[in-house]
Amino acid sequence: MTTTPDFRALCAELLAAFEIQLEEMSIDNRLCKRARTALATPPPKPPTVMEILDLSGEIEEAGLGQIDLVRAALKRWGA
């Protein structure tokens, strides 16, 4: 079974390596600053059980199925 990579940690590691290179060349990079700001922002919280149940109820009332529920959840909470 494969594990999901921690993209935030990977991005932080790549950014740190890139910043070392830029610092050695005395380059100030706005992209690195934006990336650091983005990494400092906490990831969105996953939905609560109640939010999932509410969405499930909406999908059921609309007469839709499980695939529609999954698509709606991904659209609402990302991925």
For each residue, the residues with C-beta under 8 A, 3 or more apart:
1:
2:
3:
4:
5: 10
6: 9 10
7: 10 11
8: 11 12 39 43
9: 6 12 13
10: 5 6 7 13 14
11: 7 8 14 15 35 39
12: 8 9 15 16 39
13: 9 10 16 17
14: 10 11 17 18
15: 11 12 18 19 32 35 36 39
16: 12 13 19 20
17: 13 14 20 21
18: 14 15 21 22 29 32
19: 15 16 22 23 29 32
20: 16 17 23 24
21: 17 18 24 25
22: 18 19 25 27 28 29 32
23: 19 20 26 27
24: 20 21
25: 21 22
26: 23
27: 22 23
28: 22
29: 18 19 22 32 33
30: 33 34
31: 34 35
32: 15 18 19 22 29 35 36
33: 29 30 36 37
34: 30 31 37 38
35: 11 15 31 32 38 39
36: 15 32 33 39 40
37: 33 34 40 41
38: 34 35 41
39: 8 11 12 15 35 36
40: 36 37
41: 37 38
42:
43: 8
44: 77 78
45:
46: 77
47: 51 52 55 73 76 77
48: 51 52
49: 52 53
50: 53 54
51: 47 48 54 55
52: 47 48 49 55 56 73
53: 49 50 56 57
54: 50 51 57 58
55: 47 51 52 58 59 69 72 73 76
56: 52 53 59 60 69
57: 53 54 60 61
58: 54 55 61 62 72
59: 55 56 62 64 65 68 69 72
60: 56 57 63 64
61: 57 58
62: 58 59 68
63: 60
64: 59 60 68 69
65: 59 68 69
66: 69 70
67: 70 71
68: 59 62 64 65 71 72
69: 55 56 59 64 65 66 72 73
70: 66 67 73 74
71: 67 68 74 75
72: 55 58 59 68 69 75 76
73: 47 52 55 69 70 76 77
74: 70 71 77 78 79
75: 71 72
76: 47 55 72 73
77: 44 46 47 73 74
78: 44 74
79: 74
